[in-house]
Amino acid sequence: MSMLSVDRLRKEFGGVQAVVEVSFAIEAGRIHSIIGPNGAGKTTLFNLVNGLYAPSGGRVSFLGCDVTGLRPYELAARGMARTFQNLQVFFNMSALENVMVGCHLKSDTRLLPSMLGWPSIARGDRATRARAVELLHEVGLDAWVDADAAAMPYGALKRLEIARALAAEPKLLLLDEPAAGLNPTETREIDRLIQRVAAAGVTVLLVEHDMRLVMDVSDRIIVLNFGRKLAEGTAQEVRRNPEVIAAYLGTAAAQGAGSRHA
């Protein structure tokens, strides 16, 4: 059984077809990527999958259940977490507190009393803090545990948002352009982090423009063009697909090296 199944999904905005009859399935434990030119419908498809948008037609199934039309918080409770291209961190909180917000989904501790330090929840608060510190270590942010998010560099904030999403212990993690705006060193860190997340048993669905990253981490790639699925396959298959080359990748990318799939 597929972890996530999308069947003939459609979305229209005022008569404009943004996503057109897109179908695909994601197997557990894999890294799947969605690529395509600007305006191809990638983020719209993401928003349909995680409930930010209601589809105009089609069906989304998660863990064998029809979840079409469920809201993001309902999907989060079922094990689907997501990051955003535009950072959604709480800049008035520390890195630790940001991750504790994510832990709240899997904790019996009530968040507001925890932040206020009420004694009745001290034990749960300690466990939540310990888990948040562990997650910050896993994403390489040990030095920023007590720092205000507003003081953190952009690359660190990208990893902070991933840590907060992981705090909810998702079965499926949706990453919306995690390498956007990062320098090559930071992108390599994100590459390694994504692979560690998958190795730990979390299934990943990724939207990303950095083709080196996509080709390096992806088990399968879905290519969108003008809202339609143009192709799907392994990195090697997509790289060699003439339609994909013509629509998006270009000859240089198709001939590129450096992937673990090469």
Residue pairs with C-beta under 8 A, 6 or more apart in sequence:
1 64
2 25
2 26
2 27
2 28
2 61
3 26
3 27
3 28
3 62
3 63
3 171
3 172
3 203
4 25
4 26
4 49
4 60
4 61
4 62
4 172
4 203
4 205
5 24
5 25
5 26
5 59
5 60
5 61
5 62
6 22
6 23
6 24
6 25
6 45
6 49
6 58
6 59
6 60
6 61
7 23
7 58
7 59
7 60
7 61
8 21
8 22
8 23
8 57
8 58
8 59
9 19
9 21
9 22
9 23
9 45
9 48
9 55
9 57
9 58
9 59
9 60
10 17
10 19
10 20
10 21
10 22
10 55
10 56
10 57
10 58
11 17
11 18
11 19
11 41
11 44
11 45
11 48
11 53
11 55
11 56
12 18
12 56
17 227
18 41
18 44
18 227
19 41
19 44
19 45
19 48
19 55
19 227
20 41
20 226
20 227
20 228
21 58
21 228
22 41
22 45
22 58
22 224
22 227
22 228
22 229
23 58
23 229
24 32
24 222
24 229
24 232
26 32
26 172
26 203
26 205
27 203
28 171
28 203
29 198
29 201
29 203
30 198
30 203
30 204
30 219
30 220
31 194
31 195
31 198
31 203
31 204
31 206
31 217
31 218
31 219
31 220
32 203
32 204
32 205
32 206
32 218
32 219
32 220
32 221
32 222
33 205
33 206
33 207
33 208
33 214
33 217
33 218
33 220
33 221
33 222
34 42
34 45
34 46
34 205
34 206
34 207
34 221
34 222
34 223
34 224
35 42
35 207
35 208
35 209
35 211
35 214
35 221
35 222
35 223
35 224
35 238
35 248
36 42
36 223
36 224
36 225
36 230
36 247
36 248
37 225
37 247
37 248
39 226
40 224
40 225
40 226
40 227
40 248
41 224
41 226
41 227
41 228
42 207
42 224
43 85
43 176
43 207
44 53
44 227
45 224
46 82
46 174
46 176
46 205
46 207
47 53
48 55
48 60
49 60
49 174
49 205
50 72
50 75
50 80
50 82
50 174
51 67
51 69
51 70
51 71
51 72
51 74
51 75
52 72
54 69
55 68
55 69
58 68
59 66
59 68
60 66
60 67
60 68
61 67
61 68
62 75
62 78
62 79
62 80
62 172
63 78
63 79
63 171
65 78
67 74
67 75
67 78
70 78
72 82
76 105
76 168
76 170
77 105
79 169
79 170
79 171
79 172
80 170
80 171
80 172
80 174
81 102
81 165
81 166
81 168
81 170
81 172
81 173
81 174
82 165
82 173
82 174
82 175
82 176
83 161
83 162
83 165
83 173
83 174
83 175
83 176
83 178
84 161
84 176
85 176
85 177
85 180
85 207
87 157
87 158
87 161
88 161
89 98
89 149
89 157
89 160
89 161
89 164
90 97
90 98
90 101
90 149
91 148
91 149
91 150
92 148
92 149
92 150
93 101
93 148
93 149
94 145
94 146
94 147
94 148
94 149
95 136
95 141
95 144
95 145
95 146
95 147
95 149
95 152
95 160
96 129
96 132
96 133
96 136
96 145
96 146
97 115
98 149
98 160
98 163
98 164
99 132
99 135
99 136
99 160
99 163
99 164
99 167
100 111
100 114
100 115
100 128
100 129
100 132
100 167
101 111
101 164
101 167
102 132
102 163
102 164
102 165
102 166
102 167
102 168
103 128
103 131
103 132
103 167
103 168
104 111
104 114
104 128
105 167
105 168
105 169
106 167
106 168
106 169
107 124
107 127
107 128
108 124
109 121
109 124
109 125
109 127
109 128
110 121
113 120
113 121
114 121
114 124
114 125
114 128
117 125
131 167
132 163
132 167
133 145
135 163
135 166
135 167
136 142
136 144
136 145
136 160
136 163
138 163
138 166
138 196
139 159
139 160
139 162
139 163
139 166
139 193
140 159
140 189
140 193
141 156
141 159
141 160
141 163
144 152
144 156
144 160
149 157
149 160
152 160
154 181
154 182
155 182
155 183
155 186
155 189
158 178
158 179
158 181
158 182
158 186
158 190
159 189
159 190
159 193
162 173
162 175
162 178
162 193
162 197
165 173
166 173
166 197
166 202
170 202
171 202
171 203
172 202
172 203
172 204
172 205
173 197
173 202
173 203
173 204
173 205
174 204
174 205
174 206
174 207
175 194
175 204
175 205
175 206
175 207
175 208
176 207
177 207
177 208
177 209
178 190
178 194
178 206
178 208
179 186
179 187
179 190
179 191
179 208
179 209
179 210
179 213
180 208
180 209
180 210
182 190
187 210
187 212
187 213
190 213
191 213
191 216
191 217
194 204
194 206
194 213
194 217
195 217
197 204
198 204
198 217
204 217
206 214
206 217
206 218
208 214
211 249
211 253
211 256
212 256
212 258
212 259
214 221
214 235
215 235
215 239
215 256
215 258
215 259
215 261
216 258
216 259
216 260
216 261
217 260
218 234
218 235
218 261
219 234
220 232
220 233
220 234
221 232
221 233
221 234
221 235
221 238
222 229
222 231
222 232
223 229
223 230
223 231
223 232
223 238
223 241
223 244
223 247
223 248
224 230
225 247
225 248
230 243
230 244
230 247
231 237
231 238
231 241
231 243
231 244
232 238
233 241
234 261
235 259
235 261
236 261
236 262
238 244
238 249
239 249
239 253
239 254
239 256
240 254
244 254
245 251
245 253
245 254
